[in-house]
């Protein structure tokens, strides 16, 4: 196994080299496995592969190709909350439901989100919903009312105000022009 690892400049005095923060996050996730026992083996395998991608050296880039940007490994609770949000954009969900899906408390989830993404989970959910609505409108797949409902808004007025604040234009400006 030692020959698979990249060469180290300084050999540690005792034990393996120290873990980087993304590696620590994955190891912590493996120790506190947040999934049901029926999926634990599959989930753990994925986490181990993720850990190996951080340990093993990246392949040499092709000539003239841009060097790849390093990926930031998100905290497992943040990732679970993001998946929960993406699957339920049209549903009325709040911070308590997001925290329950992420197996953490609402206050801890808010702190994790702010640390990882620079804003809270409810703000992120609002952005995801408004981006989804804009995509539906621009593609011509929905009118303004349908886009509002698909984005989880029960009030058309609230949706229109929030949409205009976020995008700088009203939702109707995103509708495709028909035979001008």
C-alpha positions as CSV (number, residue, x, y, z in Angstrom):
1,X,0.0,0.0,0.0
2,X,2.9,2.4,0.8
3,X,4.1,2.3,-2.8
4,X,0.7,3.5,-4.0
5,X,0.9,6.7,-1.9
6,X,2.7,9.8,-3.3
7,X,6.2,10.3,-2.1
8,X,6.4,12.3,1.1
9,X,9.1,15.0,1.7
10,X,9.3,14.4,5.4
11,X,8.5,11.0,6.9
12,X,6.4,11.3,10.0
13,X,8.0,10.2,13.3
14,X,5.1,8.0,14.4
15,X,2.2,6.6,12.3
16,X,0.9,7.8,9.0
17,X,1.0,11.4,7.7
18,X,-1.5,13.9,9.1
19,X,-4.9,14.1,7.4
20,X,-6.0,17.2,5.5
21,X,-9.4,18.8,6.4
22,X,-11.3,17.1,3.5
23,X,-9.8,13.7,4.5
24,X,-10.8,14.3,8.2
25,X,-14.4,15.1,7.0
26,X,-14.6,11.8,5.1
27,X,-13.1,9.8,8.0
28,X,-15.5,11.4,10.4
29,X,-18.4,10.5,8.1
30,X,-17.2,6.9,7.9
31,X,-17.1,6.7,11.7
32,X,-20.6,8.2,12.2
33,X,-22.3,6.6,9.2
34,X,-25.5,8.6,8.6
35,X,-27.3,6.0,6.4
36,X,-29.5,3.0,7.1
37,X,-27.8,-0.3,7.7
38,X,-29.1,-1.7,4.4
39,X,-27.2,0.9,2.4
40,X,-24.2,1.1,4.7
41,X,-21.8,-1.1,2.6
42,X,-22.5,0.8,-0.6
43,X,-22.3,4.3,1.1
44,X,-19.0,3.3,2.9
45,X,-17.5,2.0,-0.4
46,X,-18.3,5.4,-2.0
47,X,-16.7,7.3,0.9
48,X,-13.6,5.1,0.8
49,X,-13.3,5.8,-3.0
50,X,-13.7,9.5,-2.3
51,X,-10.9,9.3,0.4
52,X,-8.6,7.4,-2.1
53,X,-9.1,10.2,-4.7
54,X,-7.7,12.6,-2.1
55,X,-4.7,10.4,-1.2
56,X,-3.6,9.0,-4.5
57,X,-1.8,11.3,-7.0
58,X,-3.8,12.7,-9.8
59,X,-2.9,11.5,-13.3
60,X,-0.6,13.8,-15.4
61,X,-2.7,16.2,-17.5
62,X,-2.6,16.1,-21.2
63,X,-0.4,18.6,-23.1
64,X,-2.1,21.9,-23.5
65,X,-5.0,20.9,-21.1
66,X,-5.9,23.2,-18.2
67,X,-5.0,21.8,-14.9
68,X,-8.0,20.5,-13.0
69,X,-9.3,22.6,-10.1
70,X,-9.4,20.9,-6.7
71,X,-12.8,19.9,-5.6
72,X,-14.0,20.9,-2.2
73,X,-15.5,18.0,-0.2
74,X,-18.6,19.2,1.5
75,X,-19.5,18.2,5.1
76,X,-21.8,15.1,4.9
77,X,-24.6,16.9,6.6
78,X,-24.5,19.7,4.1
79,X,-24.5,17.2,1.2
80,X,-27.5,15.4,2.7
81,X,-29.4,18.7,3.1
82,X,-28.5,19.7,-0.5
83,X,-29.8,16.4,-1.8
84,X,-33.0,16.8,0.3
85,X,-33.6,20.3,-1.0
86,X,-33.0,19.4,-4.7
87,X,-35.5,16.5,-4.4
88,X,-38.2,18.7,-2.8
89,X,-38.1,22.2,-4.5
90,X,-41.9,22.3,-4.9
91,X,-42.7,21.2,-1.4
92,X,-43.0,23.5,1.6
93,X,-39.9,22.6,3.6
94,X,-38.2,24.5,6.3
95,X,-35.0,24.4,8.3
96,X,-36.3,21.7,10.8
97,X,-37.0,19.3,7.9
98,X,-33.7,20.0,6.3
99,X,-31.9,19.4,9.6
100,X,-33.7,16.1,10.2
101,X,-32.8,14.9,6.7
102,X,-29.2,15.8,7.4
103,X,-29.2,14.1,10.8
104,X,-28.3,17.2,12.7
105,X,-29.9,20.1,14.6
106,X,-31.2,23.2,12.8
107,X,-28.6,25.5,14.5
108,X,-25.7,23.1,13.6
109,X,-26.9,22.8,10.0
110,X,-27.0,26.6,9.7
111,X,-23.5,26.9,11.1
112,X,-22.2,24.2,8.7
113,X,-23.9,25.8,5.7
114,X,-22.4,29.2,6.5
115,X,-19.0,27.8,7.0
116,X,-19.1,25.7,3.8
117,X,-21.1,27.9,1.4
118,X,-21.1,31.4,2.9
119,X,-24.9,31.5,3.5
120,X,-27.6,29.7,5.4
121,X,-29.7,26.7,4.2
122,X,-33.0,28.7,3.8
123,X,-31.2,31.2,1.6
124,X,-29.7,28.4,-0.5
125,X,-33.1,26.8,-0.9
126,X,-34.6,30.1,-2.1
127,X,-31.8,30.4,-4.6
128,X,-32.3,26.9,-5.9
129,X,-36.1,27.4,-6.2
130,X,-35.7,30.7,-8.1
131,X,-33.1,29.2,-10.5
132,X,-35.4,26.3,-11.2
133,X,-38.3,28.7,-11.9
134,X,-36.1,30.8,-14.2
135,X,-35.1,27.7,-16.1
136,X,-38.7,26.6,-16.5
137,X,-39.8,30.0,-17.7
138,X,-36.9,30.5,-20.1
139,X,-37.4,27.0,-21.7
140,X,-41.1,27.8,-22.1
141,X,-42.1,24.8,-20.0
142,X,-44.2,26.8,-17.6
143,X,-46.1,30.1,-17.3
144,X,-45.4,32.4,-14.3
145,X,-48.1,30.7,-12.1
146,X,-46.8,27.2,-12.9
147,X,-43.2,28.2,-12.3
148,X,-44.2,29.7,-8.9
149,X,-45.9,26.5,-7.9
150,X,-42.9,24.4,-9.1
151,X,-40.6,26.5,-7.0
152,X,-42.6,26.0,-3.9
153,X,-44.4,29.3,-3.7
154,X,-48.1,29.4,-2.8
155,X,-48.4,33.2,-3.3
156,X,-47.9,34.5,-6.8
157,X,-47.2,38.0,-5.4
158,X,-44.5,36.7,-3.1
159,X,-42.9,34.7,-5.9
160,X,-42.9,37.7,-8.3
161,X,-41.3,40.0,-5.7
162,X,-38.6,37.5,-4.6
163,X,-37.9,36.5,-8.2
164,X,-37.4,40.2,-9.3
165,X,-35.1,40.8,-6.3
166,X,-33.0,37.8,-7.1
167,X,-32.8,38.1,-10.9
168,X,-33.2,41.8,-11.4
169,X,-36.2,41.3,-13.7
170,X,-39.8,40.1,-13.2
171,X,-40.6,36.5,-14.0
172,X,-42.5,37.5,-17.2
173,X,-39.3,38.8,-18.7
174,X,-38.0,35.3,-18.8
175,X,-40.8,34.0,-20.9
176,X,-39.8,33.3,-24.5
177,X,-41.1,35.8,-27.0
178,X,-43.7,34.4,-29.4
179,X,-43.7,35.5,-33.1
180,X,-42.7,39.2,-32.5
